[in-house]
Amino acid sequence: MNLEVLQHIVRNEPERIESLANENGLDASASVGVAEFLAGNDGDVSLLSSKQQYHYDNAIEPLLENVPCDGVFGDDTCTGNGVIDDESLLGCYLEDNFLCQHCRFDSDRIKAE
């Protein structure tokens, strides 16, 4: 788990967790509470109860693991493997631009031309 990304989301974008929670029929405030708990405990998911784990699996983990790349030209145009690498993920949240390293490079090259 990328703890830095989790902490950023908890502090600055909890609505992302709330949105996923609502999509999955979960109590959004409980999901945010689980994220806050994890952020305060170094992301140690072994500390979660089964109910908390369900919130994590459905409203938090999708924001941290295997986050899909939007692709250079939209859906299904990723020039990488379709997933944003862990090193790029925080920058994606900060810029609200979800591109993997390959697509970011290609996008920058296209803009420069």
SERO-4910 file (N, C-alpha, C, O; in steps of 0.05 Angstrom, whole numbers):
BEGIN
 pado doro    nc1    nc2    nc3   cac1   cac2   cac3    cc1    cc2    cc3    oc1    oc2    oc3
  Met    A     17    -24      0      0      0      0     18     25      0     38     26     14
  Asn    A      9     44    -16     24     69    -17     13     87      4     -8    101      1
  Leu    A     26     88     27     17    103     50     15    133     45     -3    146     54
  Glu    A     34    143     29     34    171     22      8    179      7     -3    200     11
  Val    A      0    162    -12    -24    167    -27    -49    165     -9    -66    182    -10
  Leu    A    -49    145      8    -72    142     27    -74    167     44    -96    178     48
  Gln    A    -52    176     55    -53    200     72    -62    225     56    -77    241     67
  His    A    -54    227     32    -63    249     15    -93    248     11   -107    268     13
  Ile    A   -103    225      4   -132    222     -1   -148    228     24   -168    242     23
  Val    A   -139    218     47   -153    222     72   -154    252     79   -175    263     87
  Arg    A   -132    266     75   -130    294     82   -143    313     62   -156    332     69
  Asn    A   -140    306     36   -148    325     15   -170    317     -3   -183    334    -15
  Glu    A   -176    291     -5   -196    281    -24   -213    259    -13   -217    239    -26
  Pro    A   -223    262     11   -239    240     23   -265    234      6   -277    213      9
  Glu    A   -273    253    -10   -296    249    -27   -292    226    -47   -311    214    -56
  Arg    A   -267    220    -53   -262    197    -70   -270    171    -56   -281    153    -68
  Ile    A   -263    169    -30   -271    146    -14   -301    145    -11   -314    124    -14
  Glu    A   -313    168     -5   -342    170     -2   -357    161    -27   -377    147    -25
  Ser    A   -347    169    -50   -359    162    -75   -359    132    -79   -380    120    -87
  Leu    A   -336    119    -75   -334     90    -78   -352     76    -58   -365     56    -64
  Ala    A   -352     86    -33   -369     75    -13   -398     75    -21   -413     55    -19
  Asn    A   -407     98    -31   -435    101    -39   -441     82    -63   -463     70    -63
  Glu    A   -423     80    -82   -427     62   -105   -430     33    -96   -444     18   -109
  Asn    A   -417     26    -73   -418     -1    -64   -437     -5    -41   -437    -26    -28
  Gly    A   -454     14    -36   -475     12    -15   -464     12     14   -475     -1     31
  Leu    A   -441     25     17   -429     26     44   -433     53     57   -439     73     43
  Asp    A   -431     54     83   -432     79     98   -407     95     92   -385     86    100
  Ala    A   -409    117     78   -386    132     69   -369    142     93   -345    142     91
  Ser    A   -382    151    114   -366    161    137   -351    138    150   -329    143    160
  Ala    A   -362    114    150   -347     92    162   -323     85    144   -302     78    155
  Ser    A   -326     86    118   -304     81    100   -282    101    104   -258     94    104
  Val    A   -289    126    106   -269    147    111   -256    142    138   -231    146    141
  Gly    A   -271    134    158   -260    127    184   -239    105    183   -219    106    196
  Val    A   -245     85    167   -226     62    163   -201     73    150   -179     65    158
  Ala    A   -204     90    130   -180    101    116   -164    118    136   -139    117    136
  Glu    A   -177    134    153   -163    150    173   -148    132    192   -125    137    200
  Phe    A   -161    110    200   -149     91    219   -123     79    206   -102     78    219
  Leu    A   -126     71    181   -103     60    167    -80     80    164    -57     74    168
  Ala    A    -87    104    157    -67    125    153    -52    130    179    -28    137    179
  Gly    A    -66    128    202    -53    132    228    -38    108    238    -24    110    258
  Asn    A    -41     85    225    -28     61    233    -10     49    211     -9     25    208
  Asp    A      3     66    197     22     58    176     10     40    155     25     24    143
  Gly    A    -16     41    151    -28     25    130    -30     -5    136    -32    -21    118
  Asp    A    -28    -12    162    -28    -40    170    -56    -52    169    -71    -49    188
  Val    A    -62    -65    146    -89    -76    143    -94   -100    161   -117   -108    165
  Ser    A    -73   -111    173    -77   -134    191    -92   -125    217   -102   -142    231
  Leu    A    -93    -99    222   -107    -89    245   -137    -86    241   -152    -80    260
  Leu    A   -147    -90    217   -175    -86    210   -192   -110    218   -184   -133    216
  Ser    A   -216   -103    228   -236   -124    233   -247   -133    205   -241   -120    185
  Ser    A   -264   -153    205   -275   -162    179   -292   -141    167   -293   -138    142
  Lys    A   -308   -126    183   -325   -105    172   -307    -82    161   -313    -71    139
  Gln    A   -286    -75    175   -268    -54    166   -254    -63    140   -249    -47    122
  Gln    A   -247    -89    139   -234   -100    115   -252    -97     91   -242    -92     69
  Tyr    A   -278   -101     95   -297    -99     73   -297    -70     62   -298    -66     38
  His    A   -297    -51     81   -295    -23     72   -269    -18     57   -269     -4     36
  Tyr    A   -248    -28     67   -222    -25     54   -222    -37     26   -214    -24      7
  Asp    A   -232    -61     24   -232    -75     -2   -249    -60    -23   -242    -61    -47
  Asn    A   -271    -48    -15   -290    -36    -34   -289     -6    -37   -298      4    -58
  Ala    A   -278      8    -18   -278     38    -19   -251     51    -17   -248     75    -21
  Ile    A   -231     36    -10   -204     47     -6   -183     35    -25   -170     49    -39
  Glu    A   -181      9    -24   -161     -5    -40   -162      2    -70   -141      5    -82
  Pro    A   -186      4    -82   -187     12   -110   -174     39   -117   -167     44   -140
  Leu    A   -170     55    -97   -157     81   -101   -127     79    -98   -112     98   -104
  Leu    A   -118     56    -88    -89     53    -82    -75     32    -98    -51     33   -103
  Glu    A    -90     12   -107    -78    -11   -121    -91    -15   -148   -116    -12   -151
  Asn    A    -75    -20   -168    -85    -26   -195   -103     -4   -205   -124     -9   -218
  Val    A    -96     21   -201   -111     44   -210   -108     46   -240    -85     47   -250
  Pro    A   -130     45   -255   -127     45   -284   -117     71   -296   -123     93   -286
  Cys    A   -101     69   -317    -91     92   -332   -113    101   -350   -127     85   -363
  Asp    A   -116    127   -353   -137    139   -371   -129    137   -400   -146    140   -417
  Gly    A   -103    132   -405    -94    130   -433    -89    158   -445   -100    178   -437
  Val    A    -71    158   -464    -63    184   -477    -87    197   -490    -90    222   -488
  Phe    A   -104    182   -503   -127    193   -518   -154    184   -507   -174    185   -521
  Gly    A   -154    175   -482   -179    166   -469   -179    136   -465   -158    122   -467
  Asp    A   -202    125   -459   -205     96   -452   -192     79   -473   -193     84   -497
  Asp    A   -179     58   -464   -166     37   -480   -144     48   -498   -139     36   -519
  Thr    A   -131     70   -491   -109     80   -507    -83     81   -491    -64     95   -499
  Cys    A    -82     67   -469    -57     66   -453    -35     53   -469    -39     32   -481
  Thr    A    -12     65   -469     11     54   -483     28     36   -464     48     25   -473
  Gly    A     20     34   -439     34     18   -420     18     -8   -415      7    -20   -433
  Asn    A     16    -15   -389      1    -40   -382    -27    -34   -372    -40    -53   -363
  Gly    A    -36    -10   -374    -63     -3   -366    -67      5   -337    -89     12   -328
  Val    A    -45      3   -321    -46      9   -293    -25     30   -286     -3     30   -296
  Ile    A    -33     49   -268    -14     69   -259      6     57   -239     -2     44   -220
  Asp    A     31     62   -245     52     51   -227     52     66   -201     44     89   -199
  Asp    A     61     52   -180     60     63   -153     75     89   -150     67    107   -135
  Glu    A     97     92   -165    114    116   -163     99    141   -174    105    163   -166
  Ser    A     81    137   -193     67    159   -206     40    166   -193     29    187   -199
  Leu    A     31    149   -176      3    151   -166     -2    177   -151    -22    190   -155
  Leu    A     16    185   -133     11    209   -117      9    233   -136     -8    250   -133
  Gly    A     27    235   -155     27    256   -175      1    257   -191    -10    278   -197
  Cys    A    -10    234   -196    -36    232   -211    -58    245   -194    -74    260   -204
  Tyr    A    -58    239   -168    -78    251   -151    -74    281   -148    -93    297   -148
  Leu    A    -49    289   -146    -43    318   -142    -51    334   -167    -61    356   -165
  Glu    A    -47    322   -191    -53    336   -216    -81    329   -227    -90    342   -246
  Asp    A    -94    309   -214   -120    299   -224   -117    292   -254   -134    299   -270
  Asn    A    -96    277   -259    -90    268   -286    -78    240   -284    -55    236   -277
  Phe    A    -95    220   -290    -88    192   -284    -75    178   -308    -89    164   -323
  Leu    A    -49    183   -311    -34    171   -333    -10    156   -321      3    165   -302
  Cys    A     -5    132   -332     19    117   -324     44    131   -335     41    151   -350
  Gln    A     67    122   -328     92    135   -337     94    135   -367    102    154   -379
  His    A     86    113   -380     87    111   -409     69    132   -422     77    146   -440
  Cys    A     44    133   -413     25    152   -425     33    181   -419     29    199   -435
  Arg    A     43    186   -395     52    213   -388     75    222   -406     75    244   -416
  Phe    A     94    204   -411    116    210   -430    105    215   -458    112    235   -470
  Asp    A     87    198   -467     76    202   -494     60    227   -496     61    242   -516
  Ser    A     44    233   -475     28    258   -475     46    282   -476     41    301   -490
  Asp    A     67    282   -460     86    305   -459    100    308   -486    104    331   -496
  Arg    A    106    286   -499    120    287   -525    100    298   -546    109    314   -563
  Ile    A     75    290   -545     55    300   -564     51    331   -560     50    345   -580
  Lys    A     50    339   -535     46    368   -530     70    385   -539     66    407   -548
  Ala    A     94    373   -538    118    387   -546    120    390   -576    135    407   -586
  Glu    A    106    373   -591    109    373   -620     93    396   -633     93    398   -657
***
